[in-house]
């Protein structure tokens, strides 16, 4: 094998990074914002801040609690904007841990303009003026946009893929995200949404899940979620995972917790870390992969506490900690924002960037959602910068189909924003449908992003739907 002359040598006059690139890598330096910049937390000690119970007890749950913490740094107009959103639009209640709130506009005094512009505030604490005025909801949006409840084999156990199930153990989280895909079930009711509720007792639901998995050996992968497993009492969660480990057919167990990002103090608690170490040891002995999946959408969320908690979980024996984010306008919808986040996850916290989903078609989400073409462009833009194993896949979670890479659409009408998708397996609601694998399914771009022709078409379609109903 020949090489060209001089290959492998460095010219004497070479300079560092001689080639300008569209994105310039910067080593992420995690910084814990000073919570004492909030008037309501000026006397909070580091010991209190690091305590999970203190964090839970001091969550902000509405306008008046936010005012008590943030004070006059936020204008009366901002508080009114938040109140209007909760009254008129919100599908999720306000619930923010102090840790989450402290990542809003980090390094700045509490300031109205900084908060309006801040990416974490935009998705964790939506206000009425954020919402898309013409099309706040897509006409085909739905509460359970992925039809997960239709695919329950027992209450809370969604069998959507041939070899994977989703086990929803709880319907609460340490904090609530405005764009939550399970807004029909998770959290307390809002003026717009009366939440569904599990009927069975938790112990009975978990027993039935285990019975189903024991009787269905084709399932090898169990996502243990909710809600958030950080809100499941540790003995109950550990006992459920232990029972999963007894099933020879189960080879992958993934714990889903945004709490790693929003309440890292929970995962740093000695009892929890000791329990994770015990479960990890059992998993290794039985040849099972035990991992944790979390959900960060902006680089500023990767603070030293988040990094400490993630690395502690890895040291306790988890195979991986992986991130599943959501593509959101005004949050991470640029190549720079996505790459900054991915490098922050890798460099500071040892978290693998895994997926970024297009925001699901739930009510009130149009100001967050991106058209498929933007996601396709973003996927191409981030290629080549990250290690292959840590280059996230940008995916569209298509109703009745499941996750598909954004470039896998079979067809795409950009004028009307309608993409077409096929699949290669049946869900549990199609077990006796001979045409299931031939059917075409659709995903829809936000209408306000379409050309005028497409917007007019949807305006006519909306009028026809309204007349029919």
Secondary structure in CASP SS format (residue, H / E / C, confidence):
PFRMAT SS
TARGET T0000
AUTHOR 0000-0000-0000
METHOD secondary structure of the structure
MODEL  1
X C 1.00
X C 1.00
X C 1.00
X C 1.00
X C 1.00
X C 1.00
X C 1.00
X C 1.00
X C 1.00
X C 1.00
X C 1.00
X C 1.00
X C 1.00
X C 1.00
X C 1.00
X C 1.00
X C 1.00
X C 1.00
X C 1.00
X C 1.00
X C 1.00
X C 1.00
X C 1.00
X C 1.00
X C 1.00
X C 1.00
X C 1.00
X C 1.00
X C 1.00
X C 1.00
X C 1.00
X C 1.00
X C 1.00
X C 1.00
X H 1.00
X H 1.00
X H 1.00
X C 1.00
X H 1.00
X H 1.00
X H 1.00
X C 1.00
X C 1.00
X C 1.00
X C 1.00
X H 1.00
X H 1.00
X H 1.00
X H 1.00
X C 1.00
X C 1.00
X H 1.00
X H 1.00
X H 1.00
X H 1.00
X H 1.00
X H 1.00
X C 1.00
X C 1.00
X E 1.00
X C 1.00
X C 1.00
X H 1.00
X H 1.00
X H 1.00
X H 1.00
X H 1.00
X H 1.00
X H 1.00
X H 1.00
X H 1.00
X H 1.00
X H 1.00
X C 1.00
X C 1.00
X H 1.00
X H 1.00
X H 1.00
X H 1.00
X H 1.00
X H 1.00
X H 1.00
X H 1.00
X H 1.00
X H 1.00
X H 1.00
X H 1.00
X H 1.00
X C 1.00
X C 1.00
X C 1.00
X C 1.00
X C 1.00
X C 1.00
X C 1.00
X E 1.00
X C 1.00
X H 1.00
X H 1.00
X H 1.00
X H 1.00
X C 1.00
X C 1.00
X C 1.00
X C 1.00
X C 1.00
X C 1.00
X C 1.00
X C 1.00
X C 1.00
X C 1.00
X H 1.00
X H 1.00
X H 1.00
X H 1.00
X H 1.00
X H 1.00
X C 1.00
X H 1.00
X H 1.00
X H 1.00
X H 1.00
X H 1.00
X H 1.00
X C 1.00
X C 1.00
X C 1.00
X H 1.00
X H 1.00
X H 1.00
X C 1.00
X C 1.00
X C 1.00
X C 1.00
X C 1.00
X C 1.00
X C 1.00
X C 1.00
X C 1.00
X C 1.00
X C 1.00
X C 1.00
X C 1.00
X C 1.00
X C 1.00
X C 1.00
X C 1.00
X C 1.00
X H 1.00
X H 1.00
X H 1.00
X E 1.00
X E 1.00
X E 1.00
X C 1.00
X C 1.00
X E 1.00
X E 1.00
X E 1.00
X E 1.00
X E 1.00
X C 1.00
X C 1.00
X E 1.00
X E 1.00
X E 1.00
X E 1.00
X E 1.00
X C 1.00
X C 1.00
X C 1.00
X C 1.00
X C 1.00
X C 1.00
X C 1.00
X C 1.00
X C 1.00
X C 1.00
X C 1.00
X C 1.00
X C 1.00
X C 1.00
X C 1.00
X C 1.00
X C 1.00
X C 1.00
X C 1.00
X C 1.00
X C 1.00
X C 1.00
X C 1.00
X C 1.00
X C 1.00
X C 1.00
X C 1.00
X C 1.00
X C 1.00
X C 1.00
X C 1.00
X C 1.00
X C 1.00
X H 1.00
X H 1.00
X H 1.00
X H 1.00
X H 1.00
X H 1.00
X H 1.00
X H 1.00
X H 1.00
X H 1.00
X H 1.00
X H 1.00
X H 1.00
X H 1.00
X C 1.00
X C 1.00
X C 1.00
X C 1.00
X C 1.00
X E 1.00
X E 1.00
X E 1.00
X E 1.00
X E 1.00
X C 1.00
X C 1.00
X C 1.00
X H 1.00
X H 1.00
X H 1.00
X C 1.00
X C 1.00
X H 1.00
X H 1.00
X H 1.00
X H 1.00
X H 1.00
X H 1.00
X H 1.00
X H 1.00
X H 1.00
X H 1.00
X H 1.00
X H 1.00
X C 1.00
X C 1.00
X C 1.00
X C 1.00
X C 1.00
X C 1.00
X E 1.00
X E 1.00
X E 1.00
X E 1.00
X E 1.00
X C 1.00
X C 1.00
X H 1.00
X H 1.00
X H 1.00
X H 1.00
X C 1.00
X H 1.00
X H 1.00
X H 1.00
X H 1.00
X H 1.00
X C 1.00
X H 1.00
X H 1.00
X H 1.00
X H 1.00
X H 1.00
X H 1.00
X H 1.00
X H 1.00
X H 1.00
X H 1.00
X H 1.00
X H 1.00
X H 1.00
X H 1.00
X H 1.00
X H 1.00
X C 1.00
X C 1.00
X C 1.00
X E 1.00
X E 1.00
X E 1.00
X E 1.00
X E 1.00
X E 1.00
X C 1.00
X C 1.00
X C 1.00
X C 1.00
X H 1.00
X H 1.00
X H 1.00
X C 1.00
X C 1.00
X H 1.00
X H 1.00
X H 1.00
X H 1.00
X H 1.00
X H 1.00
X H 1.00
X H 1.00
X H 1.00
X H 1.00
X H 1.00
X H 1.00
X C 1.00
X C 1.00
X C 1.00
X C 1.00
X C 1.00
X E 1.00
X E 1.00
X E 1.00
X E 1.00
X E 1.00
X E 1.00
X E 1.00
X C 1.00
X C 1.00
X C 1.00
X C 1.00
X C 1.00
X C 1.00
X C 1.00
X H 1.00
X H 1.00
X H 1.00
X H 1.00
X H 1.00
X H 1.00
X H 1.00
X H 1.00
X H 1.00
X H 1.00
X H 1.00
X H 1.00
X H 1.00
X H 1.00
X H 1.00
X C 1.00
X C 1.00
X E 1.00
X E 1.00
X E 1.00
X E 1.00
X E 1.00
X E 1.00
X E 1.00
X C 1.00
X C 1.00
X C 1.00
X C 1.00
X C 1.00
X C 1.00
X C 1.00
X C 1.00
X C 1.00
X C 1.00
X C 1.00
X C 1.00
X C 1.00
X H 1.00
X H 1.00
X H 1.00
X H 1.00
X H 1.00
X H 1.00
X H 1.00
X H 1.00
X H 1.00
X H 1.00
X H 1.00
X C 1.00
X C 1.00
X C 1.00
X C 1.00
X C 1.00
X H 1.00
X H 1.00
X H 1.00
X C 1.00
X C 1.00
X E 1.00
X E 1.00
X E 1.00
X E 1.00
X E 1.00
X E 1.00
X C 1.00
X C 1.00
X C 1.00
X E 1.00
X E 1.00
X E 1.00
X E 1.00
X H 1.00
X H 1.00
X H 1.00
X C 1.00
X C 1.00
X E 1.00
X E 1.00
X E 1.00
X C 1.00
X C 1.00
X C 1.00
X C 1.00
X E 1.00
X E 1.00
X E 1.00
X E 1.00
X C 1.00
X C 1.00
X C 1.00
X C 1.00
X C 1.00
X C 1.00
X H 1.00
X H 1.00
X H 1.00
X C 1.00
X C 1.00
X C 1.00
X C 1.00
X C 1.00
X H 1.00
X H 1.00
X H 1.00
X C 1.00
X C 1.00
X E 1.00
X E 1.00
X E 1.00
X E 1.00
X C 1.00
X C 1.00
X H 1.00
X H 1.00
X H 1.00
X C 1.00
X C 1.00
X H 1.00
X H 1.00
X H 1.00
X H 1.00
X H 1.00
X H 1.00
X H 1.00
X H 1.00
X H 1.00
X H 1.00
X H 1.00
X H 1.00
X H 1.00
X H 1.00
X H 1.00
X H 1.00
X H 1.00
X C 1.00
END
